[in-house]
């Protein structure tokens, strides 16, 4: 079983009474058809039994592991189809079940990114890597312009993006900010971009004259005149294209209804670009690795 090879399912579990390693045995009933069993009657009365998914991401779920693995594959590969399609494919029987499953996996990815930030930081730098910065509006849109605005969206919210570009590699850093002011954006630039890095942007006044003084090679393009600077060749088309892709993913997952949900989806995008694509076994292998790390 793939899940067991990646240690998502525990390789060994000790009995609570005799503290000896329990064994896996098959059973006739149940979803998983096997369980952990300890038969050391000399130490305690009766047989101690535990679910095969004990202390794992599947522990509180009644779905079979095969359906879980199908959902894990779709989630890891970015195939986040509509819930009605996954119900039709018999992955789950209800929308609430799929929502809980997605939330569990999203929490795994968010914790993995936070662990990466604590361990080695999240920096954009390099001689051959340049960084494009831009802001975009991600506020939740009401259907047909009717109804109440969902909770948490009392003011306009902007997402400030820093995209590291090196050949075919893209590494985004996405942060939710209340305003596009210098006090909000410049500290994020200093915290995530090394000094001396080439930074490309439009001529937004918040960082137009500040970045060269901070030690960055700043190149700008005036979008009111052209999309590419004729003198320097500067453009922000990489991050502009990335905004379109990110918004499509988040709107398809309905991930901008609240600020917390939007923050989680932005972190999920970072997880895919910073961790999943670099893993030797691909996004699915990274997801299984992070799941085992969280439920260790």
C-alpha positions in Angstrom: 0.0 0.0 0.0 1.4 3.4 -1.0 0.1 5.1 2.2 2.0 2.6 4.3 5.2 2.9 2.3 5.2 6.7 2.9 4.6 6.1 6.7 1.2 7.9 6.6 -0.1 4.8 8.3 2.0 3.9 11.4 4.6 1.1 11.0 4.3 0.1 14.6 2.1 0.8 17.6 2.6 -0.2 21.2 -0.1 -1.6 23.4 -1.3 0.7 26.2 -1.3 -2.1 28.7 1.8 -4.3 28.1 3.7 -1.7 26.0 4.7 -4.4 23.4 4.4 -3.8 19.7 1.0 -4.7 18.3 0.6 -6.8 15.1 -1.6 -6.2 12.0 -4.3 -8.8 11.5 -7.0 -9.1 8.9 -10.7 -9.0 9.8 -13.9 -9.8 8.0 -15.9 -6.6 8.8 -15.1 -3.0 8.6 -13.9 -0.6 5.9 -10.2 -1.2 6.2 -10.3 -5.1 6.5 -7.4 -5.0 9.0 -6.5 -3.7 12.5 -3.8 -3.6 15.1 -4.1 -6.4 17.6 -2.3 -7.4 20.9 -3.0 -10.9 22.2 -0.7 -11.0 25.2 -3.3 -12.3 27.7 -0.7 -12.9 30.4 -0.4 -9.1 30.9 -4.0 -8.0 30.6 -7.4 -9.5 30.1 -9.0 -9.7 26.7 -7.6 -8.7 23.3 -6.6 -5.1 22.6 -7.7 -3.8 19.2 -7.0 -0.5 17.5 -8.0 0.8 14.1 -5.3 0.5 11.4 -5.6 4.3 10.9 -5.0 5.1 14.6 -3.2 8.4 15.1 -3.2 9.3 11.4 -4.9 11.9 9.2 -7.5 9.3 8.5 -8.3 8.5 12.2 -11.6 10.4 12.5 -12.9 9.6 9.0 -15.2 6.7 8.1 -14.2 6.7 4.4 -12.1 3.8 3.0 -8.4 4.4 2.4 -8.8 3.9 -1.3 -11.2 6.9 -1.6 -8.8 8.9 0.6 -5.9 8.1 -1.8 -7.9 9.2 -4.8 -8.7 12.5 -3.1 -5.1 12.9 -2.0 -4.0 12.5 -5.6 -6.4 15.0 -7.0 -5.6 17.5 -4.2 -1.8 17.1 -4.7 -1.9 17.4 -8.5 -4.1 20.4 -8.4 -7.1 18.5 -9.8 -9.5 20.2 -7.4 -12.6 19.4 -9.4 -16.1 20.5 -8.3 -17.5 18.7 -5.4 -20.4 17.5 -7.5 -17.9 15.8 -9.9 -16.1 14.0 -7.0 -19.5 12.9 -5.6 -20.3 11.5 -9.0 -17.0 9.6 -9.1 -17.9 8.1 -5.7 -15.0 9.7 -3.8 -17.4 10.8 -1.1 -21.2 10.9 -0.6 -21.7 14.4 0.6 -20.3 17.9 0.2 -19.6 18.3 3.9 -17.3 15.3 3.9 -15.3 16.7 1.0 -15.0 20.0 2.7 -13.7 18.4 5.9 -11.2 16.4 3.9 -9.9 19.4 2.0 -9.6 21.3 5.3 -7.4 18.6 6.8 -5.1 18.5 3.8 -4.9 22.3 3.7 -3.9 22.4 7.4 -1.1 19.9 6.6 0.3 22.1 3.8 0.0 25.3 5.9 1.9 23.7 8.8 4.6 22.5 6.4 5.1 26.0 5.0 5.3 27.5 8.5 7.8 24.8 9.5 9.9 25.8 6.5 9.8 29.4 7.4 10.9 28.7 11.0 13.7 26.4 9.9 15.4 28.3 7.1 13.3 31.3 6.3 11.7 32.3 3.1 14.1 34.4 1.0 14.2 35.4 -2.7 17.8 36.0 -4.0 20.3 34.9 -6.4 22.5 36.2 -9.2 20.3 34.8 -12.0 17.0 35.2 -10.2 15.0 38.5 -10.4 11.9 39.3 -8.4 8.7 40.9 -9.7 6.5 42.6 -7.2 2.9 43.7 -7.6 -0.4 44.0 -5.7 -3.8 42.6 -6.6 -7.3 42.8 -5.2 -8.8 39.4 -4.0 -12.0 40.5 -2.4 -14.9 38.0 -2.5 -17.5 38.8 -5.1 -21.2 38.4 -4.4 -23.1 36.2 -6.8 -25.0 38.5 -9.2 -24.1 41.4 -6.9 -26.8 40.5 -4.4 -26.8 39.4 -0.8 -24.7 40.3 2.1 -20.9 40.5 2.0 -19.4 37.5 3.7 -18.0 37.9 7.2 -14.5 39.3 7.6 -14.5 41.6 4.6 -15.2 44.9 6.2 -12.5 46.8 4.3 -10.7 46.4 1.0 -8.0 43.8 1.2 -5.0 43.5 -1.1 -2.6 40.7 -1.7 1.0 41.7 -2.1 3.0 39.3 -4.3 6.7 38.8 -4.7 7.6 36.3 -7.5 11.1 35.0 -7.9 11.8 34.1 -11.5 14.8 32.0 -12.5 14.6 30.2 -15.9 11.4 28.0 -15.6 11.2 28.2 -11.8 8.7 30.4 -10.1 8.7 31.0 -6.3 5.9 33.2 -5.0 5.5 34.9 -1.6 2.0 36.1 -1.1 0.9 38.2 1.8 -2.5 39.7 2.7 -2.2 43.5 3.5 -4.9 46.0 4.5 -3.4 48.8 2.4 -1.0 49.4 -0.4 1.0 51.9 1.6 4.8 52.2 2.1 4.5 51.2 5.7 2.8 47.9 4.7 4.8 46.9 1.6 8.4 48.0 2.2 8.9 45.9 5.4 7.7 42.8 3.5 10.2 43.5 0.7 13.1 43.9 3.2 12.1 40.8 5.1 11.8 38.4 2.1 14.2 39.8 -0.6 17.9 39.9 -0.1 19.7 43.2 -0.7 21.3 43.5 -4.1 18.6 41.5 -5.9 17.1 42.9 -9.1 13.5 43.9 -8.4 11.0 44.6 -11.2 7.8 46.5 -10.6 5.5 49.2 -11.9 5.8 52.8 -10.8 3.7 52.6 -7.7 4.7 55.4 -5.5 4.9 53.3 -2.3 8.3 51.9 -3.4 9.2 53.9 -6.5 12.0 55.9 -4.8 12.6 53.8 -1.7 14.1 50.5 -3.0 17.3 51.9 -4.6 18.2 53.5 -1.3 17.7 50.2 0.5 20.3 48.5 -1.8 18.1 46.9 -4.5 18.6 47.1 -8.2 15.1 48.5 -9.0 13.7 48.5 -12.6 10.3 50.0 -13.3 7.8 50.1 -16.2 5.1 52.6 -16.7 2.0 50.7 -17.6 0.1 53.8 -18.7 2.6 54.0 -21.6 3.7 50.5 -22.4 3.8 47.0 -21.0 7.5 46.7 -21.5 10.1 49.4 -20.8 11.8 50.1 -24.1 15.1 51.1 -22.5 15.7 48.4 -19.9 13.3 45.7 -21.1 11.7 45.6 -17.7 8.2 44.1 -17.5 5.9 42.4 -14.9 4.2 40.0 -17.2 5.3 36.9 -15.1 3.4 38.0 -12.0 0.5 39.4 -14.0 0.0 36.0 -15.5 0.5 34.4 -12.1 -2.3 36.6 -10.6 -4.7 35.2 -13.2 -3.8 31.6 -12.4 -4.0 32.2 -8.6 -7.3 33.8 -8.7 -8.7 31.1 -10.9 -7.6 28.4 -8.4 -8.9 30.3 -5.4 -12.3 31.2 -7.0 -12.7 27.6 -8.0 -12.1 26.5 -4.4 -14.3 29.3 -3.1 -11.3 30.3 -1.0 -11.8 34.1 -0.8 -15.0 34.1 1.3 -13.1 35.0 4.5 -9.7 36.4 5.2 -8.5 33.3 7.1 -9.6 31.0 4.2 -7.9 33.2 1.7 -4.7 33.2 3.7 -4.7 29.4 3.8 -5.2 29.2 0.1 -2.3 31.7 -0.5 -0.1 29.5 1.7 -1.2 26.4 -0.2 0.0 28.1 -3.4 3.4 28.7 -1.8 3.5 25.1 -0.6 3.0 23.9 -4.2 5.8 26.0 -5.6 8.3 25.9 -2.8 8.0 22.4 -1.5 5.8 20.1 -3.7 7.5 20.6 -7.0 11.0 20.2 -5.5 10.2 16.8 -3.9 11.7 13.7 -5.5 8.4 11.9 -5.6 6.4 15.0 -6.8 3.4 16.8 -5.1 1.8 13.5 -3.9 5.0 12.3 -2.2 5.4 15.7 -0.5 1.8 15.6 0.7 2.2 12.2 2.2 5.5 13.2 3.8 4.0 16.3 5.4 1.0 14.3 6.6 3.2 11.8 8.3 5.2 14.8 9.8 2.1 16.4 11.2 0.7 13.2 12.7 4.0 11.8 14.0 
